[in-house]
Amino acid sequence: MTPKDGSDTREKLLLAAVAVFADKGYKAATVREICRRAEGANNNAVTYYFGGKAKLYALILDIMFAETQRRMAETAPDAAADPPETRLRAFLRAYCATLYAGGEVAERFIRIFSREMLTPTYDLSTLEEKYIRPQTKWGMDLLGELLGPDVPREAVRDTLAGIVGQAAYYCFVWPVFKLAHPDHPGMAAHWPALAEHIFTFSMAGIAAVREKYAHPEPAS
């Protein structure tokens, strides 16, 4: 998720902001601290390059969602020709890589994401049409193919949430998880195995949900 830009100062400010927002959250972060970490950039630089602290934070969230969308688009270039199982496996690899394979900068993005999910400071509805709805529709359509026409929409929704949640789980509980499992190699090394495990586990769950609605139990 490392941002690319022709301006060295702008990129330094952006990377510094990612670090400060990850460490302190949006409310506690200050423009002064961001500029200090950007090797002494002028305090007016954030306004000059980004339009202020709020717009800088909005840009960082946009980068996060855009990276997920970019990787989703790369999962299967010829998606129409691939079976849904192939697309699900490719998506899980892409999603786990987005979360865990990007090094220190990506880890900071994930900390910002985790903070925002737990204690929202930004109106995410501004990202709804650009990212949230298209990404959700993609997942719902894919799970709809895998589950079949007998499964109601709410069950498709919950299945999608369960699959994505398996990957995102480690973003929120890692500090405690690594204490409980000190022999764990770390997510940077483990994410490929995690993606494959989620795929195997999820395919079994999908089969069970499909069977449930194909042969519903008679009402008592």
LINQUI-V106805 format. One record per pair of residues at least 24 apart in sequence whose ideal C-beta (glycine too) atoms are under 10 Angstrom apart, sorted by the first residue. I is the first residue (numbers start at 1). GAP is how many residues later the second one is. D is the distance in Angstrom with one decimal. If there is no record, write none. Layout:
I/GAP/D ; I/GAP/D
//
This chain:
1/59/9.4 ; 1/62/6.2 ; 1/63/6.9 ; 1/65/9.0 ; 1/66/4.9 ; 1/67/9.6 ; 1/69/9.8 ; 1/97/7.8 ; 1/101/5.3 ; 1/102/9.1 ; 1/104/5.9 ; 1/105/5.0 ; 1/106/9.8 ; 1/107/8.9 ; 1/108/5.1 ; 1/109/9.2 ; 2/61/9.5 ; 2/65/9.9 ; 2/100/7.7 ; 2/101/8.2 ; 2/102/9.7 ; 2/103/5.3 ; 2/104/8.2 ; 2/107/9.7 ; 3/56/8.7 ; 3/57/8.8 ; 3/60/6.2 ; 3/102/8.6 ; 5/44/9.2 ; 7/42/7.1 ; 8/30/10.0 ; 8/31/9.7 ; 9/29/7.3 ; 9/30/8.9 ; 9/32/6.0 ; 9/33/9.0 ; 9/36/6.4 ; 9/39/9.1 ; 9/40/7.1 ; 10/28/9.4 ; 10/31/9.5 ; 10/35/8.3 ; 10/36/10.0 ; 10/38/9.1 ; 10/39/4.7 ; 10/40/8.0 ; 11/27/9.1 ; 11/38/9.6 ; 12/25/8.4 ; 12/26/4.2 ; 12/27/6.1 ; 12/28/9.8 ; 12/29/6.7 ; 12/33/9.2 ; 12/37/10.0 ; 13/24/8.8 ; 13/25/4.6 ; 13/26/9.6 ; 13/28/5.8 ; 13/32/5.9 ; 13/33/6.3 ; 13/35/9.4 ; 13/36/6.0 ; 13/37/7.3 ; 13/43/7.6 ; 14/24/8.5 ; 14/32/9.8 ; 14/35/8.3 ; 14/36/8.0 ; 14/42/7.5 ; 14/45/7.5 ; 14/46/7.4 ; 14/49/8.4 ; 14/91/9.9 ; 15/89/9.9 ; 15/90/6.8 ; 15/93/8.8 ; 16/25/7.8 ; 16/30/9.5 ; 16/40/10.0 ; 17/29/7.7 ; 17/33/8.2 ; 17/36/8.3 ; 17/39/5.3 ; 17/40/7.5 ; 17/42/8.6 ; 17/43/6.4 ; 17/91/9.8 ; 17/95/9.6 ; 18/38/9.7 ; 18/39/10.0 ; 18/42/6.0 ; 18/45/8.7 ; 18/46/9.7 ; 18/86/9.7 ; 18/87/6.4 ; 18/88/9.6 ; 18/89/9.9 ; 18/90/4.9 ; 18/91/6.4 ; 18/93/9.2 ; 18/94/7.0 ; 19/85/8.9 ; 19/86/8.5 ; 19/89/5.8 ; 19/92/9.7 ; 19/93/9.9 ; 20/33/10.0 ; 20/88/9.3 ; 20/92/9.9 ; 21/32/9.4 ; 21/35/8.7 ; 21/36/6.4 ; 21/39/6.5 ; 21/40/9.6 ; 21/87/7.9 ; 21/88/9.3 ; 21/90/8.3 ; 21/91/5.1 ; 21/94/7.9 ; 21/95/9.3 ; 21/100/9.6 ; 22/38/9.5 ; 22/82/9.8 ; 22/83/9.4 ; 22/85/7.8 ; 22/86/3.8 ; 22/87/7.5 ; 22/88/8.3 ; 22/89/4.1 ; 22/90/5.2 ; 22/91/9.4 ; 22/92/9.3 ; 22/93/7.8 ; 23/85/8.2 ; 23/88/7.9 ; 23/89/9.7 ; 24/91/9.3 ; 25/86/9.2 ; 25/87/8.3 ; 25/90/5.2 ; 25/91/8.8 ; 25/93/9.9 ; 25/94/7.3 ; 25/96/7.1 ; 26/27/8.1 ; 26/28/8.5 ; 26/30/9.9 ; 26/31/5.4 ; 26/34/9.5 ; 26/35/9.8 ; 26/86/8.3 ; 26/89/7.7 ; 26/90/7.9 ; 26/93/9.2 ; 26/94/9.6 ; 26/95/4.3 ; 26/96/7.0 ; 27/88/9.9 ; 27/92/8.9 ; 27/94/6.1 ; 29/24/7.3 ; 29/27/9.5 ; 29/28/8.1 ; 31/25/8.5 ; 54/67/9.6 ; 54/68/8.4 ; 57/55/8.5 ; 57/59/9.3 ; 57/64/7.9 ; 57/65/6.5 ; 58/64/6.7 ; 58/65/9.2 ; 58/68/7.2 ; 58/69/8.7 ; 60/48/9.5 ; 60/49/7.4 ; 60/52/6.5 ; 60/53/9.7 ; 60/56/9.9 ; 60/62/9.6 ; 61/48/9.3 ; 61/51/7.6 ; 61/52/8.1 ; 61/55/7.1 ; 61/61/6.1 ; 61/63/7.7 ; 61/65/8.8 ; 61/66/6.7 ; 61/70/9.5 ; 62/64/8.9 ; 62/65/6.8 ; 62/68/7.9 ; 62/69/8.0 ; 63/46/7.5 ; 64/34/8.8 ; 64/42/9.5 ; 64/45/5.4 ; 64/46/8.5 ; 64/48/7.3 ; 64/49/6.0 ; 64/52/9.1 ; 64/63/9.3 ; 64/67/9.1 ; 65/48/9.4 ; 65/59/9.1 ; 65/62/5.6 ; 65/65/7.4 ; 65/66/3.9 ; 65/67/7.5 ; 65/69/10.0 ; 65/70/7.7 ; 66/61/9.5 ; 66/64/8.5 ; 66/65/7.1 ; 67/27/10.0 ; 67/31/5.8 ; 67/35/8.3 ; 67/39/8.5 ; 67/42/8.0 ; 68/26/8.3 ; 68/27/7.1 ; 68/30/5.5 ; 68/31/9.0 ; 68/45/10.0 ; 68/63/7.5 ; 68/67/6.7 ; 69/29/9.8 ; 69/61/8.6 ; 69/62/5.8 ; 69/65/7.2 ; 69/66/6.2 ; 69/69/9.0 ; 70/24/9.0 ; 70/28/8.8 ; 71/24/7.1 ; 71/25/9.9 ; 71/26/6.7 ; 71/27/5.1 ; 72/26/8.8 ; 72/62/9.1 ; 72/63/6.7 ; 72/66/6.5 ; 72/67/8.9 ; 73/65/9.4 ; 75/63/9.7 ; 79/59/9.4 ; 79/63/9.2 ; 83/62/8.6 ; 83/63/9.4 ; 84/57/9.1 ; 84/58/5.7 ; 84/59/8.3 ; 84/60/8.9 ; 84/61/4.1 ; 84/62/4.9 ; 84/63/9.5 ; 84/122/9.6 ; 85/57/9.8 ; 85/60/9.3 ; 85/61/7.1 ; 85/114/8.3 ; 85/118/6.9 ; 85/121/9.2 ; 87/51/9.3 ; 87/54/9.9 ; 87/55/5.8 ; 87/58/8.5 ; 87/59/9.2 ; 88/51/9.3 ; 88/54/6.2 ; 88/55/8.1 ; 88/57/9.3 ; 88/58/6.7 ; 88/75/7.8 ; 88/110/9.4 ; 88/111/6.4 ; 88/114/7.2 ; 88/115/7.7 ; 88/118/8.5 ; 89/106/7.7 ; 89/107/7.7 ; 89/109/9.3 ; 89/110/4.8 ; 89/111/9.4 ; 89/113/9.6 ; 89/114/8.9 ; 90/105/9.4 ; 90/109/9.5 ; 91/47/8.4 ; 91/48/7.9 ; 91/51/7.3 ; 91/72/9.0 ; 91/73/9.3 ; 91/76/9.8 ; 91/104/9.1 ; 91/108/9.2 ; 92/71/7.6 ; 92/72/9.0 ; 92/74/8.7 ; 92/75/6.8 ; 92/99/9.8 ; 92/100/10.0 ; 92/102/8.5 ; 92/103/4.4 ; 92/104/7.9 ; 92/105/9.3 ; 92/106/5.3 ; 92/107/5.2 ; 92/110/7.9 ; 93/98/8.4 ; 93/99/7.0 ; 93/101/9.7 ; 93/102/4.6 ; 93/103/8.0 ; 93/105/9.7 ; 93/106/8.4 ; 94/101/8.5 ; 95/44/9.9 ; 95/68/9.3 ; 95/69/7.1 ; 95/71/10.0 ; 95/72/5.4 ; 95/73/8.5 ; 95/96/9.4 ; 95/100/7.6 ; 95/103/9.0 ; 96/70/9.5 ; 96/71/5.3 ; 96/72/9.7 ; 96/74/9.2 ; 96/91/8.4 ; 96/94/9.1 ; 96/95/4.3 ; 96/96/7.4 ; 96/97/9.4 ; 96/98/5.6 ; 96/99/4.2 ; 96/100/9.3 ; 96/101/10.0 ; 96/102/7.6 ; 97/94/6.2 ; 97/95/8.2 ; 97/98/7.8 ; 98/69/9.1 ; 98/93/9.4 ; 99/68/6.2 ; 99/69/7.0 ; 99/71/7.6 ; 99/72/6.3 ; 99/88/7.5 ; 99/92/7.2 ; 99/95/9.4 ; 99/96/9.9 ; 100/67/8.6 ; 100/70/7.4 ; 100/71/8.6 ; 100/74/9.7 ; 100/86/8.6 ; 100/87/3.9 ; 100/88/5.9 ; 100/89/9.0 ; 100/90/7.6 ; 100/91/4.1 ; 100/92/9.5 ; 100/94/7.8 ; 100/95/9.4 ; 101/86/8.4 ; 101/87/6.4 ; 101/88/9.5 ; 101/90/5.6 ; 101/91/8.5 ; 102/86/8.7 ; 103/85/7.5 ; 104/84/9.9 ; 106/82/9.1 ; 107/64/9.6 ; 107/67/9.6 ; 107/80/8.9 ; 107/81/8.5 ; 110/58/9.2 ; 110/60/9.2 ; 110/61/5.1 ; 110/62/9.5 ; 110/64/9.1 ; 110/77/9.4 ; 111/60/8.3 ; 111/63/10.0 ; 113/55/8.7 ; 113/58/6.8 ; 113/59/9.6 ; 114/54/8.9 ; 114/57/5.2 ; 114/58/5.6 ; 114/59/9.8 ; 114/60/9.3 ; 117/51/8.7 ; 117/54/8.5 ; 117/55/7.7 ; 118/54/7.6 ; 135/29/9.8 ; 136/24/7.8 ; 136/28/9.9 ; 139/24/8.1 ; 139/25/7.2 ; 143/59/9.5 ; 143/63/7.6 ; 143/66/9.4 ; 146/56/9.0 ; 146/57/8.1 ; 146/60/5.1 ; 146/61/9.1 ; 146/63/9.3 ; 146/64/7.8 ; 147/59/6.1 ; 147/60/9.4 ; 147/62/6.0 ; 147/63/5.3 ; 147/66/7.8 ; 147/67/9.9 ; 148/58/9.5 ; 148/61/9.4 ; 148/62/5.5 ; 148/65/7.8 ; 148/66/7.3 ; 149/64/9.4 ; 149/65/9.9 ; 150/59/9.8 ; 150/60/7.4 ; 150/61/9.8 ; 150/62/9.1 ; 150/63/4.4 ; 150/64/5.3 ; 150/65/9.3 ; 150/66/8.7 ; 151/55/9.2 ; 151/58/6.1 ; 151/59/6.4 ; 151/61/8.2 ; 151/62/4.7 ; 151/63/8.6 ; 152/61/7.3 ; 155/54/6.1 ; 155/55/9.7 ; 155/57/8.3 ; 155/58/7.0 ; 156/53/8.7 ; 158/51/8.8 ; 159/43/8.1 ; 159/46/7.1 ; 159/47/6.6 ; 159/50/5.9 ; 159/51/9.7 ; 160/42/9.9 ; 162/36/9.8 ; 162/39/9.6 ; 162/40/7.5 ; 162/43/7.0 ; 162/44/9.8 ; 162/47/9.5 ; 163/35/6.7 ; 163/36/8.8 ; 163/38/8.8 ; 163/39/4.8 ; 163/40/9.8 ; 163/42/8.0 ; 163/43/8.5 ; 164/34/9.2 ; 164/38/9.8 ; 165/33/9.7 ; 166/28/8.1 ; 166/29/9.7 ; 166/31/8.4 ; 166/32/4.7 ; 166/33/9.8 ; 166/35/7.1 ; 166/36/7.3 ; 166/39/9.9 ; 167/24/8.6 ; 167/27/7.0 ; 167/28/7.4 ; 167/31/6.1 ; 169/25/9.7 ; 169/29/9.8 ; 170/24/7.7
//
